[in-house]
């Protein structure tokens, strides 16, 4: 009998010990997984039981001033227009980068919906390193405007020089370069705006280390490893010089001129130059972290900010931008919109500001 109880006791002790080992192994496995978690795989989910507002349609008819040639077929173009109708986008500006025959082909492709899309052309930088550059680029610009271009851009310069337009990239030449001045002047004479992308968000210029709070997205677009790059401050000076030298030319600095981290930089330029506007495209994640600051900025510069997306043509994308602009929702994520680890918060803009940002400012810029 004693031998029987001894066996039972040993069995129980063994089972308990085995359960403890199993539990510890599971816990170790969890700890090991967390310790090996890569930053790019970190995708927190909000547990806050806050207001969640679905905004299926913009509160007021909207003009999206920053999109690209997302529709590659007639069917995709039809789908895009159907989505625009559903979410309240009245018109979309398509920044094509293109010149020549490629631009002409896009004019034809979008002709079916010419009342819904405004196409911008690029600048042909061919021969920009050669003496005599300029007149040919201006002639092509004039031809594109005659063919239907409603503006120029997006011209892009992250510090290495102008490179977005096709077919030629103009590395080493910035928008304040003497070679660009006759072109910028002619754009103003033609009465069309120019959309320009200068720099990148400040996190891309910072060291890629534990102190960089934008690291998750910054690493993908890093610029800190390019030693000959013009600095963020340098790019702001380049933009300001170009805007100041051409008061009759309307500039749209897209992405808040990449000054999300310090909107006063952009604000100071808006105070000085009535020919400068800004669009808010593709910088929702960077600014939805500071909603009260952004609300004050929009309120002060309500006549100078335009609505833009630059993030595709999905229904959900548009709706998230509306949620950020219109609501006071707090601490939410949208993985399709942002790869940062930051949570987003709604700006809670009032109706007067929304009307201007969504449509009125763009209508004014395009002379409607």
N, C-alpha and C positions, 0 to 999 in steps of 0.2 A: 504493500500500500504506500509506504514512504517513498519507495522507488517510483511509484506511479505519480505521486504529487511532485516529486523532484523533476520528472520529465515534463510535466505540465508547466511547472514554474519556469524551467529553462526555455520551453517553447514560447511562453508569453514574453519573457525577457528578450529573447531573440527577435520576436516579432516586433516589439516596441523599438528595439534598437534598429531593426531594419527600416521601420517606418520613419524613424528619426533620420537615418542615413538618406532615405529616399527624399525626405523633405529638404534636408540640407543640400542634396544634389540638385534638386529643382531650384532652390534658392540661389545656389552657386551658378547654375545655368543662367538664371535671370540676371544676376549681377554681372556675369561674364558678357551677356548680350548687351547690357547697358554700357559696360566699360568699352565695348568694341563698337558701339553705335557711332556711325559717321555723321558728321555735322550735316551733310547734305541729305541724310535720311531722317533727320529730326523733324517731325511733323506734328506738333502739339495740337490737341483739339480742345477748344474752349469748354470748360465745365460751368461757366457762369450762366445762371438762369436769367438772362437779360432779355430785353426786347429784341425780337427778330422780325424785321420788317421786309417783306417782299415788295419791291417796287417794279411791277411788271412793265411800266411805261413811264417815260419821262413826264414830269409834271407839266411841262410846256414843250411845244414843238422844238426840236433840237437840230442844230447843224453841227455835224461832226467834222471839225476842221483838220483832223489828222488821221488819215487812213492810207493804205497802200493798195497795190493791185492784187487784192486777195482773190477776186473772181477770175479763174483761169478759163472758164467755159461760159457759154451763154446760159446754161442751166444753173451754174453757180451764181451768175449775176442775177438771175431771176430769184434764186433763193435769198440772196443778200437783200434785194429790194423787199421781198416778203417779210424778212426779219426787221428791216427798217420800218416798214409799215406797222408791224406788231408792237415795236418798242417806242415808236414816236420819233424816229429820226427823219426829219424832213429832207435834208440833203447831206451828202458826204463829200468832203474834199479828198481827192485821191492824189497823193504825192507820188508821182511816177518815177522821178529821177531821170526820165528819158528825154532824148532829143531825136531828130532825124526820123527815119522811117519807123522806128519802133514807137516813137510818140504818136505818129500818124495812125499806126495800127491800133493803138489804144483808144484814140479818139473815135475810130470806127467801131471798136468793140463795145464801147460804152454809149454809143449814139442812141441806142434804143431807149435809154433812160437819161438823156441829156438834161432833163429837167431835175434829175435827182443827184447827179454826180458832177462835180467841178474838178477838172483835171489840171494839175500843175505840171509844168515841164521842168527839165533840168537845164544845166548850162553845159555846153560843149567846150571842155577845156583843152581840146586837141591843140597841140603846139604851144601850150602855156609857157614852156621853157625856152621858146624861140623868140627872137626879136620880131616885133610886129603883131604879137598876140593881141586879140581884142576885137577888131572889126568883124572877123568871121564869126566869132561867138555872138556878137550883137546881132548880126544878120540872121543867124539861126534862131536866136531868141525872138526876134521880130516875126520870123516865119512861124514859129510855134504859137505865138500869141494870135497871129492871123488865122492859124489853123484851129484855134479853139482853146488854147491854154488860158486859164483864168488866174494864174499866178506862177511863181517860180519856187521850186524846192521839192523836197526838203534838201537844202544844202547842209552838208555835215562836216564838222571839223572837231575832232576830239583832242587836238593838240599837234597832230602831224601834218595838218593841211586839209584842204577841201578834197573830199573823196567820194561823196555819195553819187554825184551826177555821172551819167554814162554818155559816151563810151569810155571817157578818159578820166582817170583820177589825177588830182593836182596836188600831190604831196609836196609840202614845202611852201605852198601859196595859201595864205589866209585871206579872210574876207576884207581885211584892211590893207591888203597889198595894193600898191599903185596900179597893178595890172587889172585889178577888179573894179577900180573906181568908175571907169566909163560904163561898165556893165551895170553896176548898181544904179548909176545915174539914169541910164536908159530904162531900167525897170520902173523907176519912178515916173518917167515921162510917159511910159505906156499905161500907167495907171493901174498896175497890178501889184499885189503884195508879194513879198518874199518870205518863205518859211525857212528858218535857219536853226540848225542844231549845233550848239557850241558846248564843248566840254562833255562831261559825264557827271553823275552824282559824286559827291566828294569822297564817299567811301571807296571808290575805285582808285583814288589817288593815295589812300592811306596804306600803311604797312599791313600786309595780310597776316595779322597775328591776333592774339586773344583780346586785344583792346579794340578791335574794329567791330563795332556793333552792327555793321551792315555786311559782315563777312560772307554770309550765306549767298547773297546775290553778288556782292562785290568781287568775289574771287573769279566768277565766270567772266566778268567784264573788266578785270583788273588792268590798271594802267601804271601801277607803281613800279613795274619792272621795265618801263620804257624810259631810259635815262635822258633822251633828247626831246622828250615831249614838253610842249608848252604847258605850264602849270594851270590849275583851275583859275587862279586869279589872273593869270596872263590871258586866258581865253575870254574872261569877262572884259578885260581892257580892250581886247581886239574887237569884241562885239560892240562895246560902247563907242569906240572910235568910228566904226563903220556907220552906226546909227546917227551919231552926231554930224558926220560929214555929209549925210544925205537926208536932210530934213523932209524932202518931198517924196522920199521912198518909204513905203510902209513895211516895217519888219515885224514878223511874228516869231518871237523867240519860243520855240517849242520846248516842252517839258519844264516850264518855268525857268528857262535858260539854265537848267540843271542847278538851281539854287535852292532846292528843297530844304537843305540844312540851315540856310540863312536867307529867308525870303526878303530881308531888308536889302540885300544886294540888288535883287531885281527891282524892289520897290524904289530904291534911289534912282535907278535908271528910268523907271516909269514916271517918276516925279519930274525928271529933267527933259524927257524926250516924248512929245505927244505922238510921234510917228512909230512908237514901239508898243507892240501888244505882246501877249504871252498866251500860249495854250497850255492846258493842264494834262496833256496826254501822257500816258504810260508812267506817271509819277504819283498815282493814287496811293500805292503802298508806302512810298516815302513820306507822304504828307498826312495820311490817315492815322499816323501815330501821334500827331500834334493837332488835333481838331480845333481847339480853341484858338491857337495861333493862326491857323489857316482861315478860320471863320473871320477873324479880324482883318486878315490880309484881303480876303475876297470882298469884305464890306468896304474897305478903303479903296480898292482898285476894281470895283465892280464893272466899270466901263472899259476895262483893259484886258480882261481875262476871257478866253474862249474855251468852249468845251471841245475836247478831242479824246480819242481812244488810243489808236496805234497798237491795238492788241487783238486784231482779228475781227471777225464779224459774227460771233456767236451771240445768241439771245442772252445767255447767262452773263457774258462779259458786260454787255450794255447795262443789264439790270444791277450788277454790282456797282458800276460807276454811279448809277442813279441813287443807289442806297447810300453810298458814301457822301454824295453831294446833298441829298435831301433829308436824310434822317439823322437822329442822334443815337443810333444803335452803337453799342460799345463792345469792344473786345471780340471781334470775329475774324475768321480767316477765309481766304479764297485762294486755294492752291493754284487755280488756273490763272489768277491775276498776279500772283507774287510768289517768289521763292525765298523771300526774307522770313526770318523767324518771328517778326513783329506781328502783333495783332493789329487790326484796323478799327477805326472808330469813325462814325459819321460826322460830317462838318456841321450839319443842321443849318444850312443856308436859308435865308428868308426868301420870300417869293420875288421881291424886286430884284435881288441879286441873281436868283435862278433864271429869271427871264432874260437878263442881260447876258449871262454866261452861256446859257443854252443856245440863244439865237440872235439877240439884238446886236451884240458886238460884231458878230461875223457878218450879219446883214449890212451893218455900217461899213465894215472893212471892204466888202465886195460891192458897195455902192448901190444896194437895193433900196 
